[in-house]
Amino acid sequence: MDRLALLADPAVRSAFGREIGRAVEYHASLGSTQDRARELARNSVPMIVVADQQTAGHGRGEKAWLSEPGASLLASWTFRPAPAEPGLFTLLAGVAVTMALRPLGVADLGLKWPNDVWLSNGKIAGVLAHATGDHLVIGIGVNVSQRELPRDLANIATTLLRAGHDIDRLALLARITAELDRVADPANREAALAEWRKRSITLTRDIEVTDAGGAPFRGRAIALADDGALVVETPYGQQRVIAGEVRVLG
């Protein structure tokens, strides 16, 4: 039984919020949890905005993240002060998703730079970060039980249910929250980056990088820097990629 919709009850929502140490705002349908959380981020109280469905969700860049009701975990968390630069915390949040899924029986997980979580041969989650002033909003979307995926994603994405995992979204929300708070602690930064490197499906691979504002280039991903930059070996020397899209070539 999926229990996420129980958060519509104020008493349940209040009890859940006390348990995870955050105020919770729940919506049956919402344009974007990320947009709403950014509106609330100046509040001193740590918050989660969660929706059963998004009608105008954001993916990376100008991409949309659309969803059918009840099929995804769609949530945004506020942090104040920001625990890290957005690019770095995007990576750490990916680690948090993998660590949250492991106790629920999902083990075959990989991380693709900069913001994707993969299961076997398909993307199951994406992370988006926005920082303004001293606060940061991290949005996560997890494909839980979609019956159909958009045509442009069908060849690269999958869902937990398709992979044989029947996951309660409320339990997953609680676990991701705990893991986000864990990786936000600077004392855990080194271990989280080591976990990312271990689970990377980008490192040691030939890739094509479309950098912000630059022409695409190819090379081999050889390292992840401690600030989250991807180090790429090219025929013209090493390049540090701070932001951009990466396509694994083989």
Number of C-alpha atoms within 10 A of each C-alpha: 7 13 10 21 17 14 23 13 10 13 11 13 19 15 14 18 18 12 11 15 15 17 18 20 20 21 16 15 16 19 16 23 32 28 19 17 24 21 11 17 23 18 14 12 14 16 22 28 24 29 25 22 23 23 16 16 20 21 17 16 10 7 9 12 17 19 22 16 14 19 20 24 23 26 24 25 25 28 24 18 13 18 17 19 14 19 19 20 25 25 27 25 31 31 28 24 26 25 21 22 19 13 11 15 12 17 13 13 22 24 27 22 25 25 24 24 26 24 20 12 13 20 24 22 26 24 24 25 23 18 20 12 9 12 19 25 27 24 28 26 24 22 21 24 21 17 10 13 17 11 8 8 12 12 12 13 17 25 25 22 15 13 14 10 14 16 18 15 23 17 15 20 21 15 20 22 21 17 20 22 15 17 23 20 11 12 10 11 17 12 12 22 21 14 17 23 19 12 19 19 18 24 22 13 17 19 21 18 22 17 15 13 7 9 8 13 13 18 20 21 26 16 17 21 15 12 14 23 19 23 19 25 19 14 8 7 8 14 14 15 21 16 16 17 17 21 15 17 12 6
